[in-house]
Amino acid sequence: MQQLQPRGLRRAAAAAYLGISTSQFDKERVAGTIPPPRMMFGVQIWDRVDLDLLFDGKVSEPSAANDNVSNAWDEHWQGTANRDT
């Protein structure tokens, strides 16, 4: 029987997946080295794919919902909102 590998990992499992202690994981989270978790069902879960990218030395792009970077769409909608007031 094949064992299912979870895609989402809680903090301790995510640290173990990277081969580091939970205290080092927390330090790297504060430093911004560890990608942010996703909230699922009220629980912080780290995506194994994001952790793989980190381990491979590749920077994962922030998700569109959390990037906080202005783009053409943001500027368009802000301009539209300003015209209505």
Biotite code that builds the C-alpha atoms (Angstrom):
import biotite.structure as struc

atoms = struc.array([
    struc.Atom([0.000, 0.000, 0.000], chain_id="A", res_id=1, res_name="MET", atom_name="CA", element="C"),
    struc.Atom([1.362, 3.408, -1.008], chain_id="A", res_id=2, res_name="GLN", atom_name="CA", element="C"),
    struc.Atom([1.715, 5.950, 1.794], chain_id="A", res_id=3, res_name="GLN", atom_name="CA", element="C"),
    struc.Atom([0.250, 9.370, 1.065], chain_id="A", res_id=4, res_name="LEU", atom_name="CA", element="C"),
    struc.Atom([2.638, 12.304, 1.462], chain_id="A", res_id=5, res_name="GLN", atom_name="CA", element="C"),
    struc.Atom([0.782, 15.363, 2.769], chain_id="A", res_id=6, res_name="PRO", atom_name="CA", element="C"),
    struc.Atom([1.182, 18.546, 0.776], chain_id="A", res_id=7, res_name="ARG", atom_name="CA", element="C"),
    struc.Atom([0.442, 20.757, 3.769], chain_id="A", res_id=8, res_name="GLY", atom_name="CA", element="C"),
    struc.Atom([2.712, 20.573, 6.793], chain_id="A", res_id=9, res_name="LEU", atom_name="CA", element="C"),
    struc.Atom([2.310, 22.018, 10.246], chain_id="A", res_id=10, res_name="ARG", atom_name="CA", element="C"),
    struc.Atom([5.193, 23.895, 11.854], chain_id="A", res_id=11, res_name="ARG", atom_name="CA", element="C"),
    struc.Atom([7.069, 20.945, 13.423], chain_id="A", res_id=12, res_name="ALA", atom_name="CA", element="C"),
    struc.Atom([6.613, 18.777, 10.330], chain_id="A", res_id=13, res_name="ALA", atom_name="CA", element="C"),
    struc.Atom([7.729, 21.627, 8.052], chain_id="A", res_id=14, res_name="ALA", atom_name="CA", element="C"),
    struc.Atom([10.870, 22.126, 10.150], chain_id="A", res_id=15, res_name="ALA", atom_name="CA", element="C"),
    struc.Atom([11.594, 18.396, 10.100], chain_id="A", res_id=16, res_name="ALA", atom_name="CA", element="C"),
    struc.Atom([10.977, 18.314, 6.336], chain_id="A", res_id=17, res_name="TYR", atom_name="CA", element="C"),
    struc.Atom([13.718, 20.929, 5.909], chain_id="A", res_id=18, res_name="LEU", atom_name="CA", element="C"),
    struc.Atom([15.968, 19.100, 8.379], chain_id="A", res_id=19, res_name="GLY", atom_name="CA", element="C"),
    struc.Atom([16.124, 21.928, 10.905], chain_id="A", res_id=20, res_name="ILE", atom_name="CA", element="C"),
    struc.Atom([14.907, 22.365, 14.460], chain_id="A", res_id=21, res_name="SER", atom_name="CA", element="C"),
    struc.Atom([11.645, 24.135, 15.214], chain_id="A", res_id=22, res_name="THR", atom_name="CA", element="C"),
    struc.Atom([13.590, 26.938, 16.945], chain_id="A", res_id=23, res_name="SER", atom_name="CA", element="C"),
    struc.Atom([15.716, 27.478, 13.814], chain_id="A", res_id=24, res_name="GLN", atom_name="CA", element="C"),
    struc.Atom([12.546, 27.321, 11.704], chain_id="A", res_id=25, res_name="PHE", atom_name="CA", element="C"),
    struc.Atom([11.020, 30.068, 13.872], chain_id="A", res_id=26, res_name="ASP", atom_name="CA", element="C"),
    struc.Atom([14.168, 32.220, 13.573], chain_id="A", res_id=27, res_name="LYS", atom_name="CA", element="C"),
    struc.Atom([14.087, 31.864, 9.790], chain_id="A", res_id=28, res_name="GLU", atom_name="CA", element="C"),
    struc.Atom([10.375, 32.731, 9.754], chain_id="A", res_id=29, res_name="ARG", atom_name="CA", element="C"),
    struc.Atom([11.096, 35.974, 11.610], chain_id="A", res_id=30, res_name="VAL", atom_name="CA", element="C"),
    struc.Atom([13.965, 36.712, 9.201], chain_id="A", res_id=31, res_name="ALA", atom_name="CA", element="C"),
    struc.Atom([11.621, 36.118, 6.256], chain_id="A", res_id=32, res_name="GLY", atom_name="CA", element="C"),
    struc.Atom([13.625, 33.197, 4.879], chain_id="A", res_id=33, res_name="THR", atom_name="CA", element="C"),
    struc.Atom([10.847, 30.644, 5.342], chain_id="A", res_id=34, res_name="ILE", atom_name="CA", element="C"),
    struc.Atom([7.833, 31.209, 3.082], chain_id="A", res_id=35, res_name="PRO", atom_name="CA", element="C"),
    struc.Atom([4.686, 32.254, 4.918], chain_id="A", res_id=36, res_name="PRO", atom_name="CA", element="C"),
    struc.Atom([2.131, 29.624, 5.884], chain_id="A", res_id=37, res_name="PRO", atom_name="CA", element="C"),
    struc.Atom([-1.336, 29.395, 4.435], chain_id="A", res_id=38, res_name="ARG", atom_name="CA", element="C"),
    struc.Atom([-4.341, 29.472, 6.716], chain_id="A", res_id=39, res_name="MET", atom_name="CA", element="C"),
    struc.Atom([-6.518, 26.430, 6.169], chain_id="A", res_id=40, res_name="MET", atom_name="CA", element="C"),
    struc.Atom([-9.357, 25.560, 8.486], chain_id="A", res_id=41, res_name="PHE", atom_name="CA", element="C"),
    struc.Atom([-7.932, 27.896, 11.118], chain_id="A", res_id=42, res_name="GLY", atom_name="CA", element="C"),
    struc.Atom([-4.521, 26.205, 11.060], chain_id="A", res_id=43, res_name="VAL", atom_name="CA", element="C"),
    struc.Atom([-1.196, 27.502, 9.734], chain_id="A", res_id=44, res_name="GLN", atom_name="CA", element="C"),
    struc.Atom([0.006, 25.088, 7.063], chain_id="A", res_id=45, res_name="ILE", atom_name="CA", element="C"),
    struc.Atom([3.209, 25.290, 5.024], chain_id="A", res_id=46, res_name="TRP", atom_name="CA", element="C"),
    struc.Atom([3.012, 24.125, 1.429], chain_id="A", res_id=47, res_name="ASP", atom_name="CA", element="C"),
    struc.Atom([5.555, 21.398, 0.741], chain_id="A", res_id=48, res_name="ARG", atom_name="CA", element="C"),
    struc.Atom([6.039, 22.810, -2.772], chain_id="A", res_id=49, res_name="VAL", atom_name="CA", element="C"),
    struc.Atom([7.072, 26.196, -1.291], chain_id="A", res_id=50, res_name="ASP", atom_name="CA", element="C"),
    struc.Atom([9.481, 24.427, 1.048], chain_id="A", res_id=51, res_name="LEU", atom_name="CA", element="C"),
    struc.Atom([10.923, 22.459, -1.888], chain_id="A", res_id=52, res_name="ASP", atom_name="CA", element="C"),
    struc.Atom([11.542, 25.716, -3.761], chain_id="A", res_id=53, res_name="LEU", atom_name="CA", element="C"),
    struc.Atom([13.275, 27.137, -0.685], chain_id="A", res_id=54, res_name="LEU", atom_name="CA", element="C"),
    struc.Atom([15.399, 24.020, -0.322], chain_id="A", res_id=55, res_name="PHE", atom_name="CA", element="C"),
    struc.Atom([16.325, 24.171, -4.025], chain_id="A", res_id=56, res_name="ASP", atom_name="CA", element="C"),
    struc.Atom([17.428, 27.792, -3.612], chain_id="A", res_id=57, res_name="GLY", atom_name="CA", element="C"),
    struc.Atom([14.590, 29.168, -5.710], chain_id="A", res_id=58, res_name="LYS", atom_name="CA", element="C"),
    struc.Atom([12.494, 32.055, -4.504], chain_id="A", res_id=59, res_name="VAL", atom_name="CA", element="C"),
    struc.Atom([8.777, 31.435, -4.661], chain_id="A", res_id=60, res_name="SER", atom_name="CA", element="C"),
    struc.Atom([6.642, 34.320, -5.846], chain_id="A", res_id=61, res_name="GLU", atom_name="CA", element="C"),
    struc.Atom([4.149, 35.681, -3.333], chain_id="A", res_id=62, res_name="PRO", atom_name="CA", element="C"),
    struc.Atom([0.578, 34.741, -4.055], chain_id="A", res_id=63, res_name="SER", atom_name="CA", element="C"),
    struc.Atom([-1.512, 37.416, -5.727], chain_id="A", res_id=64, res_name="ALA", atom_name="CA", element="C"),
    struc.Atom([-3.706, 37.776, -2.665], chain_id="A", res_id=65, res_name="ALA", atom_name="CA", element="C"),
    struc.Atom([-0.759, 38.573, -0.405], chain_id="A", res_id=66, res_name="ASN", atom_name="CA", element="C"),
    struc.Atom([1.800, 40.303, -2.580], chain_id="A", res_id=67, res_name="ASP", atom_name="CA", element="C"),
    struc.Atom([1.036, 43.874, -1.409], chain_id="A", res_id=68, res_name="ASN", atom_name="CA", element="C"),
    struc.Atom([2.669, 45.099, -4.603], chain_id="A", res_id=69, res_name="VAL", atom_name="CA", element="C"),
    struc.Atom([0.861, 47.671, -6.691], chain_id="A", res_id=70, res_name="SER", atom_name="CA", element="C"),
    struc.Atom([0.151, 46.650, -10.243], chain_id="A", res_id=71, res_name="ASN", atom_name="CA", element="C"),
    struc.Atom([-1.817, 47.923, -13.228], chain_id="A", res_id=72, res_name="ALA", atom_name="CA", element="C"),
    struc.Atom([-5.090, 46.460, -11.966], chain_id="A", res_id=73, res_name="TRP", atom_name="CA", element="C"),
    struc.Atom([-4.658, 48.052, -8.544], chain_id="A", res_id=74, res_name="ASP", atom_name="CA", element="C"),
    struc.Atom([-3.935, 51.401, -10.155], chain_id="A", res_id=75, res_name="GLU", atom_name="CA", element="C"),
    struc.Atom([-6.929, 51.046, -12.487], chain_id="A", res_id=76, res_name="HIS", atom_name="CA", element="C"),
    struc.Atom([-9.350, 50.296, -9.646], chain_id="A", res_id=77, res_name="TRP", atom_name="CA", element="C"),
    struc.Atom([-7.921, 53.000, -7.413], chain_id="A", res_id=78, res_name="GLN", atom_name="CA", element="C"),
    struc.Atom([-8.320, 55.487, -10.244], chain_id="A", res_id=79, res_name="GLY", atom_name="CA", element="C"),
    struc.Atom([-11.909, 54.347, -10.812], chain_id="A", res_id=80, res_name="THR", atom_name="CA", element="C"),
    struc.Atom([-12.716, 54.690, -7.105], chain_id="A", res_id=81, res_name="ALA", atom_name="CA", element="C"),
    struc.Atom([-11.224, 58.196, -6.993], chain_id="A", res_id=82, res_name="ASN", atom_name="CA", element="C"),
    struc.Atom([-13.390, 59.334, -9.941], chain_id="A", res_id=83, res_name="ARG", atom_name="CA", element="C"),
    struc.Atom([-16.566, 58.295, -8.119], chain_id="A", res_id=84, res_name="ASP", atom_name="CA", element="C"),
    struc.Atom([-15.889, 60.493, -5.088], chain_id="A", res_id=85, res_name="THR", atom_name="CA", element="C"),
])
